[in-house]
């Protein structure tokens, strides 16, 4: 797996089974479904300031990873 493009996350088996079932019902891949669920969650739960902080943290992590390489 190309870890520069893809990562995996560990979730409880029941959660995984539900995500797989929901993705199948919607005609998506698991990763495609997770992207949509996460985008929806961000829109409904994060303020503009939260979104900016999230993006800032992603950039910091990216910079740290590049510096370590």
C-alpha positions in Angstrom: 0.0 0.0 0.0 1.3 3.5 -0.9 1.3 5.1 2.5 1.8 8.5 1.0 -1.7 8.3 -0.5 -3.6 5.8 1.7 -3.8 5.1 5.4 -6.0 2.7 7.4 -7.8 3.3 10.6 -8.9 0.9 13.2 -12.5 0.8 14.2 -14.6 -1.6 16.1 -15.9 -4.6 14.0 -19.5 -3.5 14.4 -18.7 0.0 13.1 -16.8 -1.5 10.2 -19.7 -3.8 9.3 -22.1 -0.9 9.3 -19.8 1.3 7.2 -19.5 -1.5 4.7 -23.2 -2.1 4.6 -24.0 1.6 4.2 -21.4 2.0 1.5 -22.9 -1.0 -0.4 -26.4 0.4 -0.1 -25.2 3.8 -1.5 -23.1 2.2 -4.2 -19.8 3.5 -3.0 -16.5 2.1 -1.9 -15.8 2.1 1.8 -13.2 4.9 1.5 -15.6 6.9 -0.7 -18.4 6.5 1.9 -16.0 7.5 4.7 -15.0 10.7 2.8 -18.7 11.7 2.4 -19.5 10.9 6.0 -16.5 12.9 7.3 -17.3 15.9 5.0 -20.9 15.9 6.2 -19.7 15.7 9.9 -17.4 18.6 9.3 -20.1 20.8 7.8 -22.5 20.1 10.6 -20.2 20.2 13.6 -17.3 22.5 13.0 -17.2 26.3 12.9 -15.2 28.3 10.4 -12.6 28.7 13.0 -12.5 25.0 13.7 -12.1 24.3 10.0 -9.2 26.7 9.8 -7.6 25.1 12.8 -8.1 21.7 11.3 -6.4 22.8 8.1 -3.6 24.4 10.0 -2.9 21.3 11.9 -2.9 19.2 8.7 -0.3 21.5 7.2 1.8 21.3 10.4 1.7 17.5 10.3 2.6 17.5 6.6 5.5 19.8 7.2 6.8 17.7 10.1 6.6 14.6 8.0 8.5 16.2 5.2 11.2 17.5 7.6 11.6 14.0 9.0 12.1 12.4 5.6 
